[in-house]
Amino acid sequence: MTAANVTLQQVSVAAATASLGLDPAPQDPSPDAPPQRDAGSDNSFSFGPYQLVLRQRLLLKAGKPVQVGGRALEILILLAERHGSVVSNRDLMAQAWPGVTVDEGALRVHVAGLRKALGDGIGDTRYIKNVPGRGYCLVMPAGGGASTAESNRSVAVRPVHTPRLPLPLHRMVGRADAVRKISELLEAKRFVTVHGPGGIGKTTTAVAVGYAQLASFSGDVHFLDLGQIAEPHLLAGALASSFGLSVPPGDPTPGLLAFLRDRRILLIFDNCEHLIDPIAGLIEEIFQAAPQVSILATSREVLRVEGEHVYRLPALDYPRDEDEQSAERVLSFAAPSLFVERVVASGHPFELTDANAFVVARICRQLDGLALAINVAAAQAGTFGLGEIAHSLETKLWLLWRGRRTALPRHQTMAATLDWSYGLLSEAEQTVLRRLSAFRGFFTLEAALEIARGSLPDSSLDLHVIDKLIAKSLISLEAGDGVTRYRLLNSTRSYALEKLRRDELDAQPSACAP
């Protein structure tokens, strides 16, 4: 595996181009010619406060997505790619309705919807110009001292930095406050690690922050999935190649730091935990050498380096035992809201009522508000029903339920997610985690240390091992009223308890032994 073949999602750095003049009487392309899509489809285009991102098929205004219908978006894409030239009605219809014959009335309806979404026609703002009998073109709104005629002769479309972030969720539940707080931390501190157990939604939240920060960084946002990188020595080269830099023999870090030194960009490092030592060192070097670079990391383990500010991502909130559990009350919490949304999306008829709301609340409590676990369990609702799901959560079997087919392997089941975390533990940490599964609920630090001392060959390592399990998000803690309580999440406990059971079976003498 080399740095060149690591799958990266990065921002291509496009050179700024001069505005193109609008020919007052351009020749229409041949009626038989297909729409001329720009070969550099990784580019995005900006006009006025808008940015059109081709790769994600996304329209942004001041960094925030604008809701535009699919056919209207296709029309806008072709207008942008033709760089202000008049595009014939025929080409626009072929773009929006490929292989389908429609009349020009349908085109006018979608152009009108696109104009409404852009605020075209409000005051002197004009983006889409109709050339009677010929078609449409994208133009610059009048303003800034330029006359309307001058505006219509210049094109507001220009290539800019293209964010190649993973596609955001169609709708993200319960994370708006986290996105806001992380964005504020990034602005104030430059370096934030989103920390939490597997399946809580760190990547989803980080991607949302990336989109929220597009305007602040002029689209210069780089996303690097470290889960695709197995060898520590490939890290610096992988990041350098994401910028299109040549990777010299030896250590590419000095050249990378020189490239970043005067740049204002946002780097997102996702899934840091399996490369924690090398990525911590690289991030610290970048933080010190490049004062305009902001860094967002996601990890099940904190990095513990200079400049790091940790944001502990909370679980989605859910009703506690003492809460009122009417349907209306239960749906006011993020975890049940996500559960119900995913059940409905799976195609099974479902209605949350006062009669079944308490079961949904119980399921979300058992799942500790973990987004991945909720998605996985909701996918089984049509097959098993709520009662059987609640019962199955008392066993280990639910850890093998499969979620989204296209997710990364470690995110397809809760067992796979926990396998990833467990495999990163030392033998001593694995042993203590298994023994801690004997606690069904909260336990004290003293009780945990006692378990550790009885499990380790060197009892003096008890506090060190407990600290590592907390840092790696495998022991959760809850502080309140001056008292800190510790526990294993239900999914972690089920997983560790099964490991402990297997240990005990392996330790039993064989029935066939003499």
Summary of the structure (lengths in Angstrom):
residues: 514
radius of gyration: 27.3
end to end distance: 49.6
largest distance: 99.7
contacts: 1573
relative contact order: 0.08
helix: 43%
strand: 14%
